[in-house]
Amino acid sequence: MTGSAIEVRELTRLYRRKGKPELRALDRVTLTVPRGEVHGLLGPNGAGKTTLCRVLSTVLLPSSGDAAVLGRDVVRQAEEVKRLIGIVFGGDRGLYPRLTGRQNLDLWASLYGLHRKARRVRVAELLERMGLSERAEERVQTYSRGMKQRLHLARGLVCDPGVLLLDEPTVGMDPVAAHDFRELVRELRTGGHTVLLTTHDMAEAAALSDRVSFLDNGRLTLTASPEAVGDVVSSHERLEVRGLPAALRARVAALPAVAAVTAVDGDTTRIETETPEAVRAVLLLLVEEGITDIARTRPSLEEVYLHLVGDRGMAVGG
Ligand SMILES: Nc1ncnc2c1ncn2[C@@H]1O[C@H](COP(=O)(O)OP(=O)(O)OP(=O)(O)O)[C@@H](O)[C@H]1O
C-alpha cells in the first residue's frame, strides 16, 4: 500500500448474532488519510465508527477488504501497526481508577517496553504537556472527566505514535474541558501527527478537521473538507412562518426541494429547504397568499447532519 497514514480499501466487517442475520457494521469502506491530516469521522450511534477504529488498531479482523497504517497491513503486520498507533477512547475505559495519574502512565509505558529511566522522563513530559503535573500523585478516581480524558490522551501518546485514533474523545465533557481538549488536538496536528477523530459532534469535527467523512449504517457516504460541508449547510435554509393555514401548509410541502414542513408551536411553522430555488418558490407562494410574518434562519451544522443521515442521527450531540 502507499505512503498514506491510513489506507482503507473495500473494508467490510460483519458481526455474527445469535438467531439473527449477520450485522454489516462496515460495508466496503474506502478511505485514505494522508500523513499529517486531522480527519473527522462523523456518524450517528451504531454507524460503525468504533468498529473501524478497532480494525485499524488490530483488535478486530476485517471480514474482507484491506486496511493499513503507515503502510503496514493491519492483519499481516499487526505487531508493527500496534506500535505505530495510539488509541484514545472517550469515557473511563482503560484507566485504572485506584492508581494515580503517574502510575497509570508508567504502567502503560512499561507495557510499551520503555525502560525505567526513559519512562520517568516520558511520563513527566506527558503529564506536563496535558496540564496534569499538579494532580499526578492523586488517584484517577478523583479526576474530573476532562482530566481523565487528558490522561487518556497522554496514554495514547506514550509511544509517540505517528497515527492517533481518537474515539469520541470529548463525550460527556463540559464545554471548557472540551475546548481545552480540542486545543491539545490542534497542537498534535501542528506537531505532524495524523489523527482520526471519530465523533458525532459535527461542530467539533468541523473545527478540528482538515477533512471529514460521514459514516452511516456502515457505509462511507461523503468525504470532504469542512468548507465543502459548509456548502451543504448553505444550500439548506429554514423559514419560520407565523399564521400559515393548513391548506397552504400542504401546498408548501408539495413544492420541489422542500425537505420538511413542521409545526414548531401552535402558530409557527418551520419550513426547511434544500436549494436556493426552493426558498424563492416558498417565499413567492407565501407572499402571494398574503403571509408576511416570515423569519429566515440557517440550520445548525447538526441539523444538516440530520438531513444527511436521517433519523438514525437523532442522538446527535447526546
Ligand atoms: N460485538 C458486537 N457484536 C454484534 N454487534 C456489534 C458488536 N459491536 C458492535 N456491533 C454493532 O455494529 C454496529 C456498529 O457499531 P459501532 O460501535 O462500530 O458504531 P459507532 O458508530 O461507534 O456507534 P457509537 O457512536 O454508538 O459508539 C452497531 O449496530 C452495533 O450494535
The ligand as a Gaussian input file, in Angstrom:
#p B3LYP/6-31G(d) Opt

LIG

0 1
 N      -19.516000      -7.233000      19.287000
 C      -20.582000      -6.928000      18.561000
 N      -21.498000      -7.868000      18.233000
 C      -22.573000      -7.570000      17.496000
 N      -22.844000      -6.350000      17.000000
 C      -21.979000      -5.368000      17.295000
 C      -20.800000      -5.593000      18.089000
 N      -20.141000      -4.421000      18.214000
 C      -20.851000      -3.508000      17.524000
 N      -21.935000      -4.051000      16.972000
 C      -22.942000      -3.388000      16.129000
 O      -22.267000      -2.883000      14.984000
 C      -22.795000      -1.607000      14.604000
 C      -21.684000      -0.578000      14.589000
 O      -21.248000      -0.358000      15.927000
 P      -20.082000       0.654000      16.299000
 O      -19.860000       0.530000      17.772000
 O      -18.926000       0.435000      15.397000
 O      -20.754000       2.054000      15.950000
 P      -20.359000       3.532000      16.370000
 O      -20.501000       4.344000      15.139000
 O      -19.037000       3.532000      17.041000
 O      -21.504000       3.898000      17.397000
 P      -21.471000       4.788000      18.742000
 O      -21.437000       6.217000      18.294000
 O      -22.767000       4.406000      19.382000
 O      -20.269000       4.353000      19.533000
 C      -23.900000      -1.311000      15.598000
 O      -25.132000      -1.693000      15.033000
 C      -23.574000      -2.178000      16.784000
 O      -24.724000      -2.536000      17.502000

